Amino acid sequence: MDMSMERWAELALHPVRLRILRSVAGSRLTTRDLIELLPDVPQATLYRHLATLVKGGLLEVVETHRVRGAVERVYALPDQGGTLDAATLATATAEDHERYFTAFVSSLLSEFTRYLSRERIDFAADGVGYHQLVLQLTDEELAKFAADFSAIVGPLLNNEPGDGRKARLLATVLLPVDQPKSTGNTKQVIPEPEPTDGSAETVGGV
C-alpha cells in the first residue's frame, strides 16, 4: 500500500476501524450488514468511521444501490488490501511494531470480552480455544509450515456468509523465542526445612 506508516497507523489502529476492516476482509458488505455485525457500535459512529476509511483509501465503495429512496453502499477492501506492504514494514522501527502489536492484542482482547459477554458460552460447542506452542523448526521447516498453513487457510478466505457458516476469528502470532541457556551444571536443590511446630504448611488450599 502506497501510504506512510504514520498515516496507516492513524487510520487503521482504532478499535472500531480494526473491526470494520476485519469484517469486510474477504467479502463485500453493505452498511446494513456492518450494522448487524457490529451491533454495539452506534450507527452514527459506524458511518463516521466508514467515511474515514474510504477517504483514507483503506476501504472502497464498490457498488451503490437505491433502497427506498436512500443510497445503500457496498464496501470492500481495495485490491492491495488494508495492510502495509512488506517494503514499508521492513522500515518500521521497534516502536512502530510495538504500537501495531499493542493494537492487535487490544483488538483481540476486545473480541474475546464480547464473546464472554454472551448469555451462553460453550468453548467446546463454539470451537473456542487459545494455546501457546513452541515448535523447534529449521528455516526450511518454517517455510514449509507457512506454505502449508496458507494452503489450508487461503481457500477458506473466499467463503461467503450463509450455508450455515459462522464468522470465526483466527488470530496468529509467530515469533522466535529465546533458547534456554544450558550451563552444563546440575542445579543444586536445597532441602526444605522441616516444620518446627509439628505441622506442615498448605499452599493454595487442599
Buried (B, 14 or more C-beta within 10 A) or exposed (E): BEBEBEEBBEBBBBBBBBBBBBBBBEBBBBBEBBBEBBEEBEEEEBBEBBEBBBEBBBBBEEEEEEEEEEEBBBBBBEEEEBBBEEEBEEEBEEEBEEBBEEBBEEBBEBBBEEEEEEEEEEEEEEEBEEEEEEEEEEEEEEEEEEEEEEEEEEEEEEEEEEEEEEEEEEEEEEEEEEEEEEEEEEEEEEEEEEEEEEEEEEEEEE
